[in-house]
């Protein structure tokens, strides 16, 4: 049998630490870029960081620092096939770095897009990746002529691929138009599906959070599912939904979503907004936070800012301070609708259920009805279609008395009251 050697590309990370930037946040940004490289399948062989007042318009780094990198490479002090930049480059910066370093130059945005291209499995996900990549490349084509001829596959060429990247502008614009039409068709299909679900009075809960916070782990635990999980950024890209049962059988649709990340470009948010539509129309959001991460507060801010940008900030939110098993010190909730949890603590799933029910009560309409003792099938119906809180048999009136909550838009109780066996208390 013939052995096939898989060549792993070696990456050099370069970053400019602006004097105005917080040092901790900058270091976390570089660490995150390393994790992104690992997720993309790159082997990081070194990093070059330069402190500057502002980035260089021509080379991103100062020209002297770029020449240092060339010298290091010639002496074989550092080996790399690709340079990954911790910012979004201009066309000029990408072009000039490519000319001097004579290798692929990938900025943070391209790296994220490449990971998305690897992770997308559904037709919609693949179309969204291609759309985002083409929209990113269209204004940069003039500076990528030489660069594209050197790509030759690997990181930064997934999705549309090398051939499509070399299409002329008119062809690219035409392809972008075609993709948007296809995505709109998918979007309309999802809208009809969502409207049908609304008619069936389904309460919706969506998991959101920073990438790798543990959303898929909780999706699996809460819905008894087997979604793909891995300790990598963007392990989940295509949205998934599954029914879960709360209380005594009340059905809730639980959705998992793509993870958020810092410095996510606007066009990428727009391109992937449809994958977040399940969350956008949710009744409650579950915000999963990796509480063990040293930069968890910044992660929270990133998610909240993106939710605001997507007009989702007013949806009631349960915050899970996750991965308590990785925290040395005792951590307690600091605000309303917060829980400190671990997917490995069997009791925490019940705590989440209880907190969700409390929050659902706030957005639902309370009811109190009485049912004749020979119409007990309606009690089972109420347990499956509403959140019943109390069921008592009154021996004086020989009637069942049922208390509970129903979805504001459902009107289940009004329909039941048309039955002569059921009356309001």
N, C-alpha and C positions, 0 to 999 in steps of 0.2 A: 504494500500500500504506500502511496506517495504522501509524504508529509506536506501539509500546507502551512506555511509560516504566515501568521497574521501580523502585519507591521503596525505597531502602535506609534502614533505620531507623538513626537516630543514637543512640549510647549514651553515657551518662555513667557512669563507674565510681566507686563510692564504697566506701571501706574504712576500718575502724578498726584502727589499729596499737596493739595492747595493749602496755603497757610491759614485760610479762613475756615477750613474744614476741621471738625472735631476729630482728634486722633483716634479715639476708640471706634467711632463709626467708620472711619477710613480703613482701619485695620480689619474690622469685621467685613467690610466690602471686599477687601482683597481675599480674605479667607473664604468668603462666599464664592468669589470667582474661581478659587482653587477647587471648591466643591462642584461648581458648574463644569469645570474642565474634567474632573473625575467622572461626572455623570455622562459627559459627552464621549468618554473613552480616551481622553488624552493623558499622557504622562508628563506632569509638570516637572521640568528639570531645573528651573531657576526662576527668580523674580528680580526685576530691576525697578526700584522706586526712587523717584526724584522729587525733592521738595521745591516747589515753585510758587510764585505769586499767581501765575496763570499758565494754562497750557500753551505750548508753542503752536502758532497758526500753521506752520509748515510741517513740523515733524511730531507734534504732540509732546514728546520729550524735547529737551534742548538738543541742538545739533551735536554739541560736544558729547552728550550722553549717548546719542545714537552711534557716534563713531566709537565710543568705548565698547558698545555691544558688538560692533563689527570686529574690533580687536580681540575681544574675549572669545568670539567664535573662531577666529583664525588661529588663536593659541589653543583652541579646544578646551578652554576653561569652562565653557558652557556649550552644550549641544542642544540644538532645537531645529525643528522642521517648520514650526509655526509660531507666530507671535500673537498672544492674546492680550488685548488692551482693555483695561478696566474702565472704559468710558465708551461713548458712542463717537466714532471718528467722523470727521468731515471727509468729503471726497479728496481734497487736497492732502490732508494728513495721511490718509490711507495710501494714496498714490506715491507720495514721497517716501514713506516708510518702506513700501514695497520695493521701490527703486534702489534704496540704499542697502536694505537688509537681504534683498533677493530671496524672499520666501513669502509664504502666505501670511497675510495680516488679517486677523479676525477681531472685531471689537465685541464688547459685551453683548450688544444686541444680536449680532450674528450668531454668537455662541448659543444664546437662549433659543433663537429660531432653529438652530441645528438640533438642539435637544428636543424641541417640539416636533421637528420632522421625524426624529427617531421614535418618539413616543406615540405619535398619532396613529391610530388603528382604523378608526371609522372613516367613511368617505368624507363626512363633514369636517372631521379633524384634519385630514390631509388637504382638503381644499382651503381651509383656514390658514394652514401653514404656508401653502403656496402663495396665497393672497398676501400674507404679511411679508414674505420674503421678496415678492415682486415689488410691493409698494416701498419696501426699504431700499431696494436696488435701483428702482427707476430713476430717482434724482442723482444717483451716484454712477451711472453707467459711463459717463465721460472719463472718470478717473480709474475705471476698472479694466480697461482694455488689456494692458500688459498683465495685470494681476490675474484676470480670468484665464489667460492662456497658461498660467503656471499652476492653476488649482489642481487639475488632474485627479479629482475625486477626494474622498476623505472629509474631514471636518469642514463645515462651511459650504458644502456643495450638495447636501441632501435636499429633498423637497423638489423644487423645480429641476435641479441638476444642472450640469455644466452647459448642456446645449441650450436650455431655455434661458440661462443667464446671459447668453450671447445674442439673444434675439434683439432686433431693433426696437426702438421705443414704441413705434406704432403697433407692432406685434404684441409687445408686453401690455400696452394699454388695452388692446383688444382682449387679451387673455384675462386681465384683471376684470374687465367688464363681464366676460363670460362666467368667471368664478362668482362674481357678486350676484348674477342672475341665479346660478345654481344654489348658492347659499340662501338666497331669498326664498326659493322654492322649498328648501329644507326648513327654513324658519317658519313659513306659512303652514307646513305640515305639522311642525311642533306646536304651533299656535292652535290649530284645530284639535290636536291631541290634548292640549292643555284645557281647551274649552270643554271638551267632552268629559275630562276628568273633573272639571269644576261642576258640571251638571250632576256628576255622581257624588258631589259633596266631599271630595277628598281633601283632608287637611295636609298641608305640605310643610316639611321641615328640610332645610338645606344646610349642609356642612360647608363652611368656608374657613380660610385661614392661610397662613404663610406656607410656602412649600415645605414639605417634610415635617410638618407639625404633628402629624399622626391622624389626619382626617380619614384616610382609607382604613386604618386600624379600627377606628370607632365606627365607620360605616359597616365594616364586617361584623363587629360585636353587636351593634344595635339592630342590624337587619338580618343577622345570622347568615351572612353572605360570604363569598370568597373572592373579593376584589383583589387584583394584583397589588402586592405591597412590597416595597423595597426601600432600604435606607439610602435613597438617592433623591436628588431634587427632581421635581416634576415626574414622580413615579406614576401618577395618574394624570392623564390629559383629557381623554374622552369622558364626558359626564356620564354618570350611572345613577339609576334610581331603582329603589326597591321598596315594597310595602313592609312596614313593621307594625306590630300590634302593641298598643298601650292599654294600661288599665285592665279591663275585662274583655278585650278584643277589639277596641276602637282602632280602625285602620288609619295609619299615617304614612304618607309617601315620603321617604327619606332619599335625598339626592346628595351625591358626592360631586365635588367640583375641582377644577384645576387650581393648583396652589398659586398664591400671589408671591411677588418678589419685588425687591427694591429696584428702582430705576427701570421699571417696565415702560417701554416707549408707548406713547399715545396710540400710534397706529396699531400696535400689537394689542392693546386693550380693546380697540374698536373691532379688530379682526376676530378676537376671541370672545366678544361680548355675548354672542349667541350661546356659547358653552356655559355661560353664567346665567342664562335666562331662567333655568329651573330655580336658581337661587333668587333671582329678581322677583319672581312671583310667589315666593315662599311666604307662609304665615309666620314662621319663626326661623331665624338663623342660629346655627350652632357654630360659634367661632372657636376653633381649636387652636390653642397656643402652646408651643413647646416651651414650657416654663423653665426647663433645664438649660435652655440656650442663653448664653451671656448677653445676647442682644435682643432678648424677647420683647422688651418695651418698644424698641424700634420696629420690630416685626408687627406688633399690635398697631402702632401708628400707621405703618404701610398699608395694612389691611383696611383699617378704618378710613384712611384717605381714599383708597381705591373704591371702597363701597360708596363713599360720598360722591365720587366721580361718576359712579354707575347709578346714582339716584336710589341707593338701597339703604341709606343710613337710618331711615325711619322704621325699618322692619325690626320688631322686637328681637333681642339677641340674648342667647345663653352663652356665656363664655366658659370654656373648659380650659383651666390651667393644667395642661397635660404633662405626662411623664414625671409624675411626682416620685416615681421609683428611682429616678436619676438625680434627685435633689437631696443633698446632705441635710440641710437645715429644714426645720418645720415651716411650712408655708400655709397660710390661711387665706380664704377669699377676702378681697379688699373692697368689693362693691356688690351691688344688687345683681342677682342672677349670675353668680359666679360659683364654680365648683372646682376644687383641686382634685384631679383624678389621675388614674393610671389604667390603661386597658388591661393590665395584669391583676387588678384588684376586682374580684368578682362582685363586691358590694357596690362599686361605683356605677355600674350599668343601671342598677335599681335607683341609685341617687339621681342619675340623669333622667330616668323615666319620671320620677316624682317631681323634679323641678320643671320638666317640660309640661306636665299636667297642670302644675300651679300657674305657669305662664299662659297655657291654653285657656284656663278659666278666665283670665283677664280679658281675653279677646273674644270670648264666647258669651252666649246669652243663657242666663240661668232659667230653669223651668222647674215646675212642681205640678205633677199630675196624679190623678188616681185612676186605677184600672180595675175593672170588675174581676173577681177571682177566677172566672172561667175564661179569661182572655190572657193567660200567662205567657202565650207566645210573643206578646208585644214586649214583655220585659226583656226577653232574649234579644229581640230586635233593637230595643233601646240601648242595650249594653254594647251591641256591635256598631251602632250608628251615632251614639252620643256618649259623653263622659258621664256615666251615672255615678252619683256620690252616695246615695242612700236608697235602699229598697226595703220597705217595711210592710208587714201585713197588719192592717187595723182590724182587730177582732170585733170591735163594736160595729163598724160600718161594713165589715166583710169586703173590704177593698184593699188593693195594693196601693201604697203611696210611694211614688218614685220621684226623687230629686236628682237633678243633674244639670249639665251644660250642653248646649248644642252650638254648632258653628253658626255665626250670625247670618250667613247667606243660605243656610240649608233649608230652613222652614219645615223641618221634620215634624216638630210638635204640632204646628198648625195643621199639617196633613193628617196626623193621627187623631186630632180633636174632631175630625169629621166622622170618626167612628163613634157610634153610640155607646160603646163600652168604655170610652176614655173621656175624662173631664179634667179641667184644671182644679188644683187644690185651692 
